[in-house]
Structure formats: C-alpha cells, structure tokens
Amino acid sequence: MFCRPAGVGLFHETLNTRNLSLGGARIFSDEVFNPGHRLELDIVLPSGEFLRCWAEVMWVTSREPEGDARYDVGLRFTDLAEADIQRLATVLESER
C-alpha cells in the first residue's frame, strides 16, 4: 500500500509509505511539511482501489542526504469514513 496526494494519477510521484495503521502513517518525502499541515491523501490498496482521507502532519525529521528521501513525516488520519476504516482494517489484517 502507498499514499499519494489526492486526485492525482496512479503514476504521479507517490509518498514513500513506511508504516500504515488505522490511525495514521509514516512516510518519506522530499517535500517539507510543517506539523499541523493538513494533506488530502489517497491510500492506494493492493487491489488498486483507493481510500481518500485527510491527514495532519504530526512530526517531521530530516533524513540522511543519501537516504530514500529528505524527510521522515508522521501523519495522523483525521477524516476517514467508517466504511473506509473497515476496508483498511481488512487489508491491514490480511497483510499480517
């Protein structure tokens, strides 16, 4: 699974998703975000379907220059529909 800015095509640059849970995600990004910034995201499921949600940036740390991305970013989901929470829970459970 991965996250991308909402509404963009499948091959748009994606955010490198590291940890994903029902509460939020940890992503790597070359774009700098400040804590409190809100992002509209698509969570792309293994089936190719996506869940659209809002997330708030909770923390940002710089990464090593030779790493996968410039920043490590912690997100908290703020608006995820109940039906989408259930779909995400099912996918997360199947990946354990």
C-alpha positions, 0 to 999 in steps of 0.5 A, spaced: 500 500 500 502 507 498 499 514 499 499 519 494 496 526 494 489 526 492 486 526 485 492 525 482 494 519 477 496 512 479 503 514 476 504 521 479 510 521 484 507 517 490 509 518 498 514 513 500 509 509 505 513 506 511 508 504 516 500 504 515 495 503 521 488 505 522 490 511 525 495 514 521 502 513 517 509 514 516 512 516 510 518 519 506 518 525 502 522 530 499 517 535 500 517 539 507 511 539 511 510 543 517 506 539 523 499 541 523 499 541 515 493 538 513 494 533 506 488 530 502 491 523 501 489 517 497 491 510 500 492 506 494 490 498 496 493 492 493 487 491 489 488 498 486 482 501 489 483 507 493 481 510 500 481 518 500 482 521 507 485 527 510 491 527 514 495 532 519 502 532 519 504 530 526 512 530 526 517 531 521 525 529 521 530 530 516 533 524 513 540 522 511 542 526 504 543 519 501 537 516 504 530 514 500 528 521 501 529 528 505 524 527 510 521 522 515 513 525 516 508 522 521 501 523 519 495 522 523 488 520 519 483 525 521 477 524 516 476 517 514 469 514 513 467 508 517 466 504 511 473 506 509 476 504 516 473 497 515 476 496 508 483 498 511 482 494 517 481 488 512 487 489 508 491 491 514 489 484 517 490 480 511 497 483 510 499 480 517 
